[in-house]
Amino acid sequence: MDQLESIYYLADSDLDLSFTSVTTTTTDRTVSARSSLARSSLTLSFNESRLSTASTTPSTAVPNVHHRPHRRHDNPNWAAVKAATTLSSDGALHLRHLKLLRLVGSGNLGRVFLCRLRDYDHANFALKVVDRDSLTSKKLSHVQTEAQILSSLDHPFLPTLYAHLEVSHYTCVLMDYCPNGDLHALLRKQPSSRLSVQAVRFFAAEVLLALEYLHAQGIVYRDLKPENILIRDDGHIMLSDFDLCFRSDISPKLENRTRIKVGTTRHACFGDRQREEQVTEFVAEPTTAFSRSCVGTHEYLAPELVSGNGHGNGVDWWAFGVLIYELLHGTTPFKGGSKESTLRNIASTKGVRFHVAEGERVEPGMADARDLIEKLLVKDPRRRLGCARGATDIKRHPFFNGIKWPLIRTYRPPEVRGLAVKRSKSKAHVSHVTGVSSPRRRRCFWKKLSHLMRIKGSKYSLNSNYNYYSYVNYKRNRDCH
Ligand SMILES: Nc1ncnc2c1ncn2[C@@H]1O[C@H](COP(=O)(O)OP(=O)(O)OP(=O)(O)O)[C@@H](O)[C@H]1O
């Protein structure tokens, strides 16, 4: 039986989840098992107090549909799940309700399938299936960590968990499906594997909000890299893979800050006046988080992780700097010829360097991007941007100037080679940088308006030439009468 056949065979047999015939070395175009270029995560030890380790022995189906959180009125997937469970005899979602369509990827822990609900097949889902029997106890604890973290998330840039099923020796989680693959694959489709500053600003801003949310819950992510940033059908991101996270206590604070606003009022003699205003900011950063495990991906490891002396929230802000660097330059800043030399480069860093070729045109915004990277890739976590007050400080960096953070969900994603964006009919998309409509949208607007005006009466035309001719016509007509 060939690979695709075996998937369809699976799709038709509800409870048969024996994937033995599905190989991971497939060459099938539709399966996005991580390319050899993608970097695997590393785990050396786990001696911190991890999330609770409930037993994973249930051999019967334990269907568990999460009614809260993640319930959003505008999420059609929830409506489909609700419809399926309403008709279910026990009011729960079971594997028999799902139709597996194809394998979309496989990782360290399990395989991910594109699937739909049998009777409501307008909504796509991703089903991650983990065969617990094939995992070591360490990997099993990762599966539990991921399931627990997933069940506590409720954010547009993080996965929504629709159901968690324990069937025989399989753990299955049903979540959002991202048809646009991951940022690593997208990056490889770009010329020189680089994205424009505008595109990097958009993706980095969304990742920043996802990390801010995780940190506000005391979750340190520890595996930030383009491979773990999936792209939804609307071009917005979804951070995935929570098996290396660790959780700590947080004490959220409201802090007052004086913000100086320039040019808000104009003074007759002194020109623009500076106005001071008090702003209250919410800061929820797990500054006391502490772990000794060396986990993550080599090129993204922070120096304190490499040294093994213990680390906290700062590892995510370091990795955030590496991410912005890689998206802009197509490679990571400390990459060496081997994993060992990469680790040596990180441990001995005296600051990040940018290689600028002679005569290279520097894109607008690049200087701000480099300044932000330098502030994030600071070896001492106490001096690293973000470590004390989290995303609140990073959002204020000039690289993110102009971003209206609460509106980012409605921003139109950047035009990037290989990114197919499904436009939402109901949502008004605004430009992802300035928050205003794009020139193309503006042109459409004026064209429509102009057309409308032409219908209503020629003398009101918006086009200057047209105005002249309308006036002439109008005069001619009048003179005839
Ligand atoms: N929601 C999703 N939508 C689309 N594709 C997905 C989704 N989740 C995962 N994938 C794909 O499936 C692959 C494996 O998923 P995932 O990384 O979650 O598995 P894993 O076993 O936890 O991997 P890892 O080795 O990173 O721990 C990924 O490469 C990704 O491209």
Ligand as a Chemical Component Dictionary entry (heavy atoms), coordinates in Angstrom:
data_LIG
# 
_chem_comp.id                   LIG 
_chem_comp.type                 NON-POLYMER 
_chem_comp.pdbx_formal_charge   0 
_chem_comp.three_letter_code    LIG 
# 
loop_
_chem_comp_atom.comp_id 
_chem_comp_atom.atom_id 
_chem_comp_atom.alt_atom_id 
_chem_comp_atom.type_symbol 
_chem_comp_atom.charge 
_chem_comp_atom.model_Cartn_x 
_chem_comp_atom.model_Cartn_y 
_chem_comp_atom.model_Cartn_z 
_chem_comp_atom.pdbx_ordinal 
LIG N1  N1  N 0 -1.726 23.257 12.987 1  
LIG C1  C1  C 0 -0.952 22.884 11.968 2  
LIG N2  N2  N 0 -1.291 23.182 10.707 3  
LIG C2  C2  C 0 -0.512 22.796 9.670  4  
LIG N3  N3  N 0 0.635  22.117 9.820  5  
LIG C3  C3  C 0 1.027  21.795 11.055 6  
LIG C4  C4  C 0 0.258  22.163 12.201 7  
LIG N4  N4  N 0 0.890  21.730 13.308 8  
LIG C5  C5  C 0 2.016  21.128 12.886 9  
LIG N5  N5  N 0 2.100  21.148 11.542 10 
LIG C6  C6  C 0 3.190  20.585 10.732 11 
LIG O1  O1  O 0 3.492  19.297 11.242 12 
LIG C7  C7  C 0 4.882  19.193 11.535 13 
LIG C8  C8  C 0 5.078  18.519 12.887 14 
LIG O2  O2  O 0 4.369  19.221 13.873 15 
LIG P1  P1  P 0 4.933  19.515 15.321 16 
LIG O3  O3  O 0 6.125  20.372 15.202 17 
LIG O4  O4  O 0 3.854  20.049 16.169 18 
LIG O5  O5  O 0 5.312  18.086 15.794 19 
LIG P2  P2  P 0 6.337  17.695 16.923 20 
LIG O6  O6  O 0 6.334  16.224 16.940 21 
LIG O7  O7  O 0 5.967  18.416 18.174 22 
LIG O8  O8  O 0 7.677  18.309 16.332 23 
LIG P3  P3  P 0 9.014  18.747 17.060 24 
LIG O9  O9  O 0 10.017 17.849 16.462 25 
LIG O10 O10 O 0 9.219  20.167 16.598 26 
LIG O11 O11 O 0 8.815  18.650 18.520 27 
LIG C9  C9  C 0 5.445  20.586 11.515 28 
LIG O12 O12 O 0 6.586  20.595 10.722 29 
LIG C10 C10 C 0 4.396  21.459 10.879 30 
LIG O13 O13 O 0 4.823  21.872 9.591  31 
# 
loop_
_chem_comp_bond.comp_id 
_chem_comp_bond.atom_id_1 
_chem_comp_bond.atom_id_2 
_chem_comp_bond.value_order 
_chem_comp_bond.pdbx_ordinal 
LIG N1  C1  SING 1  
LIG C1  N2  SING 2  
LIG C1  C4  DOUB 3  
LIG N2  C2  DOUB 4  
LIG C2  N3  SING 5  
LIG N3  C3  DOUB 6  
LIG C3  C4  SING 7  
LIG C3  N5  SING 8  
LIG C4  N4  SING 9  
LIG N4  C5  DOUB 10 
LIG C5  N5  SING 11 
LIG N5  C6  SING 12 
LIG C6  O1  SING 13 
LIG C6  C10 SING 14 
LIG O1  C7  SING 15 
LIG C7  C8  SING 16 
LIG C7  C9  SING 17 
LIG C8  O2  SING 18 
LIG O2  P1  SING 19 
LIG P1  O3  DOUB 20 
LIG P1  O4  SING 21 
LIG P1  O5  SING 22 
LIG O5  P2  SING 23 
LIG P2  O6  DOUB 24 
LIG P2  O7  SING 25 
LIG P2  O8  SING 26 
LIG O8  P3  SING 27 
LIG P3  O9  DOUB 28 
LIG P3  O10 SING 29 
LIG P3  O11 SING 30 
LIG C9  O12 SING 31 
LIG C9  C10 SING 32 
LIG C10 O13 SING 33 
# 
